Amino acid sequence: MQQTLKNSITATDIGLHSGQDITMTLRPAEAGRGIVFVRVDVTDKNNVVPALWNNVVDTQLCTVIGNDAGVTIGTVEHLMAALRGCNIDNVLVELDGSEVPAMDGSSAPFVQLIEQAGIAQQSAPRRVIKVLKEIRIEEDGKWASLKPASNSVFAGEINFDHPQIGAQSMEIQLVNGNFKHDLANCRTFGFLHEVEYMRSNGLALGGSLDNAIVLDQDKVMNLDGLRREDEFIRHKLLDAVGDIYLAGGHIIGAYDSAKPGHALNNNLLKALFADPDAWTYEDVYIDMDAIHSGEYMKAHAKPAEHISA
C-alpha cells in the first residue's frame, strides 16, 4: 500500500551551490499525489514541480528538476533516495530556495527527518513499475541497464585513479529497510581541484568538509576520514536510488552501471519509458519489504502508459 508522512517536519541547512540557508518542510500528501516539490519563495508563477524523470532539466553537477515556468529545484537526489529507502510514496516538499539543503552530503539526515515525522499507511495500492525486458544505454565509455527482476536491485562499479578510491563495486537489494543501514550515511565526494574550480565560477559556494568528502592528490582531507571503506561506490548507488525514483514509482527490476552518474541515470529512464514493451504498471496491495523478501505479490497488471507531469 502507499505511504506518506504522519506529520510535517522542517529543517534548515545550507544550499550546496547557493551557499544560502534553505528551509525545507516535508508535509503529508494524499494517496496518488506522488513526490511534489513546491518553491514557497516563488509567488508570481507556477511554483510546483513534480519529481519526475521528464522534469529533469540539468544533470551536470546534481539532478535538477524544473517546470514550464522555469522554476527549478537542484540537488534532489539525496532526498529522493531517502524517500525511496523509507518507502514514502506521497509527500509535499516545500522549499524557500532553489535547491534541497545539503545537510551532511548523504541521505541519513533525511531518513532521520522521515522517521521523526512518522510514516502513515494509506488505503490505495502502491503502483510500481515492473521492468519487462532489458534496457541498456552506453555513453562515452559508461553504461547503465535495467533488467527484469523480482525485486529492486542496485549494482554498480567505479574506477578512479586515486589511491583512496581505485576500483570499487557493490550490489544491494532494497529489502527490510536496509537502505538506512547500508547506503544512507554515505556522502557525496569530490576532488580539491574541482571544488576550487567550481567556487571560482560561483558554484559549490556552500560546499565544505561538513557536507562532502574532499580528496586531494593522495588522501581524504576530512579529519574524521571515511565512514566506510567503500563509501564512494555506496554513494554512487545512493545517487542511483534517488535518480531512478524519479520514474514516478518504485522500479521492480535490476539496475546496473559502470561509472554511474546523474545524466546516465536520467537517460536510462528516458530509454525505458520510450519503449512501451519494456515496462508495465502493477498495483501492489502488500508491504514492499514483503515483496522484496520473495513473498507472493498480489498485483493487477495495468496497460503500459507513459508517466507525465
Summary of the structure (lengths in Angstrom):
residues: 309
radius of gyration: 18.4
end to end distance: 22.1
largest distance: 54.7
contacts: 1063
relative contact order: 0.20
helix: 23%
strand: 34%
